[in-house]
């Protein structure tokens, strides 16, 4: 759990600006990254259309909402966002290690197979 019994959220989201008249959305995604950097949350922008983000539930959802507001302010008239959020209460997650822990666990299993 996050501080104060708030759920700790490990999220993956893909924000898609629409109606911009441009084929590239890089400057919109850069604006979202600026917002995430200011949030203080752990995040990783992936080249494959998405961002991993983790922290207290309310901070994660606020950061995604703030990205929407910033991208609209940049001129995108519409935004579609796919969001997957996972939580767990069966063990403690050290803040900032949720996404990396998942990747490390899969690598550990593959290493046992010699992969």
NUFIBA-721853 format. One line per field, with one value per residue: residue in three letters; x, y, z of N, C-alpha, C in turn. Coordinates in Angstrom, 3 decimals, decimal comma, always signed. Example, Ala and Ser with C-alpha at 12.3 -4.5 7.8 and 13.67 -1.06 7.14 Angstrom:
// NUFIBA-721853
type = [Ala; Ser]
n.px = [+13,190; +12,850]
n.py = [-5,690; -2,250]
n.pz = [+7,800; +7,080]
ca.px = [+12,300; +13,670]
ca.py = [-4,500; -1,060]
ca.pz = [+7,800; +7,140]
c.px = [+13,200; +12,900]
c.py = [-3,300; +0,030]
c.pz = [+7,800; +7,870]
//
This chain:
// NUFIBA-721853
type = [Unk; Unk; Unk; Unk; Unk; Unk; Unk; Unk; Unk; Unk; Unk; Unk; Unk; Unk; Unk; Unk; Unk; Unk; Unk; Unk; Unk; Unk; Unk; Unk; Unk; Unk; Unk; Unk; Unk; Unk; Unk; Unk; Unk; Unk; Unk; Unk; Unk; Unk; Unk; Unk; Unk; Unk; Unk; Unk; Unk; Unk; Unk; Unk; Unk; Unk; Unk; Unk; Unk; Unk; Unk; Unk; Unk; Unk; Unk; Unk; Unk; Unk; Unk; Unk; Unk; Unk; Unk; Unk; Unk; Unk; Unk; Unk; Unk; Unk; Unk; Unk; Unk; Unk; Unk; Unk; Unk; Unk; Unk; Unk; Unk; Unk; Unk; Unk; Unk; Unk; Unk; Unk; Unk; Unk; Unk; Unk; Unk; Unk; Unk; Unk; Unk; Unk; Unk; Unk; Unk; Unk; Unk; Unk; Unk; Unk; Unk; Unk; Unk; Unk; Unk]
n.px = [+0,840; +0,378; +1,449; -0,430; -2,499; -3,432; -4,022; -1,307; -0,439; +0,346; +0,790; +0,006; -0,112; -1,419; -1,494; -3,294; -3,240; -5,733; -7,116; -5,342; -4,240; -1,724; +0,864; +2,786; +3,009; +4,815; +5,587; +3,424; +3,502; +5,932; +5,210; +3,482; +5,358; +6,835; +4,976; +4,777; +7,364; +7,330; +5,523; +6,772; +6,526; +7,467; +8,321; +8,328; +8,837; +8,015; +9,280; +7,508; +4,774; +3,573; +3,486; +4,912; +3,892; +3,984; +2,829; +1,110; -2,396; -4,137; -2,301; -1,245; -3,521; -4,154; -1,883; -2,159; -4,538; -3,629; -1,819; -3,616; -4,906; -2,727; -1,968; -4,277; -4,156; -1,978; -3,086; -4,397; -7,481; -8,913; -8,495; -7,606; -7,221; -5,710; -5,735; -4,200; -4,313; -2,782; -3,121; -2,050; -2,463; -1,393; +1,271; +3,955; +5,017; +7,926; +8,066; +8,447; +9,507; +7,762; +7,127; +9,713; +10,276; +8,483; +9,488; +12,051; +11,424; +10,354; +12,628; +14,274; +12,958; +13,211; +15,992; +16,523; +15,705; +17,701; +17,564]
n.py = [-1,180; +2,300; +5,381; +6,189; +4,265; +4,408; +2,986; +1,574; +2,186; +0,637; +1,532; +1,523; +3,501; +4,872; +7,684; +9,302; +11,824; +13,404; +14,588; +16,560; +17,168; +16,515; +14,133; +13,327; +12,975; +13,668; +16,103; +16,543; +14,344; +14,830; +17,057; +15,877; +14,283; +16,257; +17,040; +14,674; +14,540; +16,703; +15,706; +14,036; +11,341; +7,909; +7,048; +5,763; +6,436; +4,684; +3,537; +2,106; +3,101; +3,991; +4,552; +3,738; +4,110; +4,862; +4,938; +6,465; +5,876; +8,160; +10,122; +9,037; +8,888; +11,587; +12,643; +11,534; +12,784; +15,438; +15,335; +15,063; +17,604; +19,300; +18,495; +19,075; +21,858; +22,355; +22,236; +19,975; +18,821; +16,557; +13,646; +10,311; +7,815; +4,863; +2,938; +0,884; -0,274; -1,640; -3,015; -4,188; -5,924; -7,924; -7,932; -5,729; -3,067; -1,560; +1,852; +3,033; +0,744; -1,004; -1,471; -2,130; -4,294; -6,207; -6,703; -7,625; -9,999; -11,618; -11,823; -13,248; -15,733; -16,493; -16,674; -18,944; -20,800; -20,673; -18,662]
n.pz = [+0,000; -0,578; +0,963; +3,896; +3,668; +1,060; -2,114; -3,953; -7,173; -10,227; -13,372; -16,886; -19,654; -22,680; -24,411; -26,879; -29,044; -31,020; -34,121; -34,845; -37,255; -37,943; -38,667; -36,878; -33,372; -31,520; -30,210; -28,570; -26,879; -25,683; -24,188; -22,364; -21,050; -19,754; -17,842; -16,345; -15,304; -13,542; -11,725; -9,937; -9,785; -10,418; -13,676; -17,055; -20,311; -23,170; -26,297; -27,759; -27,990; -25,383; -21,793; -18,701; -15,375; -11,938; -8,528; -5,715; -5,983; -6,367; -7,172; -9,513; -11,213; -11,256; -12,544; -15,120; -15,889; -15,790; -17,904; -20,030; -19,889; -20,459; -23,038; -24,469; -24,125; -25,704; -28,157; -29,168; -30,162; -29,426; -27,381; -26,956; -24,579; -23,531; -20,650; -18,272; -15,048; -12,287; -9,032; -5,822; -2,747; -1,355; -0,790; +0,127; -1,961; -2,807; -3,205; -6,514; -7,577; -8,756; -11,607; -12,606; -10,987; -11,938; -14,512; -13,863; -12,532; -14,597; -16,231; -14,492; -14,388; -17,082; -17,247; -15,746; -17,547; -19,308; -21,127]
ca.px = [+0,000; +1,087; +1,323; -1,764; -3,435; -3,870; -3,499; -0,158; -0,858; +1,326; -0,054; +0,517; -1,099; -1,065; -2,275; -3,307; -3,864; -6,497; -7,634; -4,308; -3,843; -0,305; +1,110; +3,612; +2,455; +5,962; +5,627; +2,367; +4,005; +6,965; +4,501; +3,027; +6,526; +7,134; +4,018; +5,160; +8,584; +6,924; +4,694; +7,609; +6,261; +8,356; +7,709; +9,227; +8,219; +8,503; +9,223; +6,412; +3,430; +3,045; +4,266; +4,698; +3,797; +3,580; +2,779; -0,211; -3,503; -4,619; -1,252; -1,158; -4,666; -4,022; -0,850; -2,739; -5,461; -2,824; -1,312; -4,722; -5,085; -1,575; -2,005; -5,349; -3,639; -1,037; -3,851; -5,091; -8,897; -9,424; -7,484; -8,058; -6,178; -5,881; -5,085; -4,274; -3,770; -2,771; -2,844; -2,021; -2,400; -0,856; +2,645; +4,360; +5,836; +8,750; +7,747; +9,384; +10,047; +6,678; +7,316; +11,015; +10,165; +7,795; +10,436; +13,119; +10,891; +10,273; +14,013; +14,738; +12,359; +13,836; +17,393; +16,501; +15,532; +18,859; +17,252]
ca.py = [+0,000; +3,575; +6,094; +6,475; +3,233; +4,592; +1,944; +1,870; +1,832; +0,439; +1,819; +1,618; +4,253; +5,341; +8,873; +9,467; +13,071; +13,203; +15,784; +17,594; +17,444; +16,170; +12,695; +13,123; +13,465; +13,714; +17,280; +16,369; +13,369; +15,543; +17,900; +14,966; +13,891; +17,391; +16,944; +13,528; +14,895; +17,587; +14,960; +13,345; +9,905; +7,069; +6,756; +5,417; +6,551; +3,608; +3,819; +1,329; +3,626; +3,899; +5,008; +3,099; +5,133; +4,247; +5,751; +6,417; +5,891; +9,509; +10,850; +8,454; +9,322; +13,041; +12,884; +11,233; +13,894; +16,625; +15,157; +15,411; +19,058; +19,929; +18,181; +19,924; +23,233; +22,405; +22,333; +18,755; +18,975; +15,311; +12,711; +8,987; +7,204; +3,507; +2,864; -0,339; -0,006; -2,791; -2,794; -5,429; -5,703; -9,131; -7,665; -4,334; -2,706; -0,397; +2,866; +3,185; -0,541; -1,859; -1,894; -2,793; -5,586; -7,134; -7,050; -8,427; -11,345; -12,367; -12,118; -14,294; -16,996; -16,845; -17,044; -20,331; -21,611; -20,450; -17,649]
ca.pz = [+0,000; -0,556; +2,228; +4,387; +3,208; -0,324; -3,000; -4,799; -8,528; -11,285; -14,535; -18,244; -20,408; -24,010; -24,712; -28,333; -29,505; -32,251; -34,770; -34,858; -38,628; -38,080; -38,543; -35,692; -32,109; -30,610; -29,330; -27,571; -25,909; -24,919; -23,209; -21,309; -20,269; -18,871; -16,735; -15,519; -14,575; -12,446; -10,775; -8,966; -9,834; -11,227; -14,967; -18,152; -21,630; -24,023; -27,729; -28,334; -27,751; -24,037; -20,656; -17,405; -14,346; -10,674; -7,324; -5,089; -6,953; -6,673; -7,895; -10,859; -12,017; -11,443; -13,554; -16,430; -16,155; -16,083; -19,268; -20,924; -19,888; -21,119; -24,476; -25,016; -24,148; -26,827; -29,386; -29,574; -29,824; -28,841; -26,894; -26,529; -23,756; -23,009; -19,346; -17,468; -13,721; -11,394; -7,618; -5,053; -1,314; -0,738; -0,373; -0,021; -3,110; -2,509; -4,217; -7,616; -8,032; -9,254; -13,000; -12,741; -10,321; -12,844; -15,579; -13,257; -12,234; -15,858; -16,627; -13,581; -14,850; -18,370; -17,002; -15,310; -18,763; -20,164; -22,156]
c.px = [+0,885; +0,881; -0,141; -2,836; -3,984; -3,260; -2,306; -0,511; +0,343; +0,523; +0,734; -0,537; -0,519; -2,031; -2,159; -4,021; -4,551; -6,931; -6,625; -3,903; -2,381; -0,141; +1,963; +2,912; +3,562; +5,940; +4,504; +2,834; +5,109; +6,322; +3,993; +4,215; +6,945; +6,236; +4,422; +6,417; +8,252; +6,145; +5,514; +7,398; +7,324; +7,643; +8,782; +8,436; +8,846; +8,360; +8,015; +5,038; +2,918; +4,017; +3,897; +4,776; +3,389; +3,666; +1,421; -1,316; -3,903; -3,584; -1,114; -2,309; -4,643; -3,000; -1,389; -3,728; -4,721; -2,205; -2,397; -4,868; -3,958; -1,591; -3,154; -4,858; -2,636; -1,752; -4,553; -6,561; -9,508; -8,252; -8,187; -6,910; -6,600; -5,095; -5,301; -3,621; -3,889; -2,481; -2,728; -1,877; -1,826; +0,611; +2,950; +5,217; +6,620; +8,465; +8,866; +9,929; +8,997; +6,898; +8,628; +10,994; +9,489; +8,737; +11,533; +12,649; +10,803; +11,679; +14,595; +14,221; +13,010; +15,280; +17,492; +16,351; +16,720; +18,610; +17,711]
c.py = [+1,243; +4,222; +6,303; +5,518; +3,462; +3,487; +2,450; +1,336; +1,704; +0,510; +1,776; +2,413; +4,724; +6,464; +9,152; +10,765; +12,826; +14,550; +16,905; +17,994; +17,141; +14,665; +12,385; +13,708; +13,675; +14,934; +17,241; +15,405; +13,995; +16,433; +17,049; +14,543; +15,018; +17,356; +15,821; +13,832; +15,784; +16,834; +14,311; +11,847; +9,190; +6,784; +6,416; +5,501; +5,476; +4,004; +3,149; +1,806; +3,398; +4,404; +4,189; +4,189; +4,454; +5,217; +5,607; +6,613; +7,303; +10,311; +10,345; +8,953; +10,831; +13,346; +12,604; +12,330; +15,171; +16,540; +15,515; +16,924; +19,751; +19,690; +18,938; +21,365; +23,435; +22,432; +21,084; +18,863; +17,737; +14,467; +11,407; +8,379; +5,821; +3,439; +1,468; -0,004; -1,271; -2,348; -4,153; -5,084; -6,917; -8,999; -6,192; -4,171; -1,466; +0,640; +3,018; +1,888; -1,457; -2,368; -2,639; -4,165; -6,627; -7,622; -7,959; -9,849; -12,188; -12,746; -13,244; -15,660; -17,438; -17,286; -18,495; -21,294; -21,480; -19,442; -16,282]
c.pz = [+0,000; +0,804; +2,604; +3,903; +1,807; -1,179; -3,790; -6,183; -9,454; -12,577; -15,834; -19,007; -21,732; -24,371; -26,209; -28,697; -30,851; -32,816; -34,869; -36,278; -38,894; -37,972; -37,318; -34,469; -31,068; -29,692; -28,283; -26,470; -25,067; -23,858; -22,047; -20,439; -19,319; -17,624; -15,787; -14,713; -13,377; -11,362; -9,670; -8,927; -10,672; -12,542; -15,987; -19,456; -22,512; -25,483; -28,374; -27,911; -26,343; -22,996; -19,435; -16,353; -13,056; -9,520; -6,671; -6,139; -7,351; -7,463; -9,326; -11,726; -12,240; -12,535; -14,959; -16,824; -16,499; -17,479; -20,281; -21,032; -20,651; -22,624; -25,149; -25,136; -25,286; -28,168; -29,865; -29,178; -29,163; -28,391; -26,529; -25,731; -23,310; -21,715; -18,756; -16,142; -12,881; -9,971; -6,958; -3,583; -0,580; -0,350; -0,587; -1,267; -2,707; -3,588; -5,252; -8,163; -8,653; -10,661; -13,182; -12,087; -11,191; -13,938; -15,030; -12,982; -13,499; -16,329; -15,780; -14,036; -16,154; -18,179; -16,529; -16,478; -19,700; -21,274; -21,743]
//
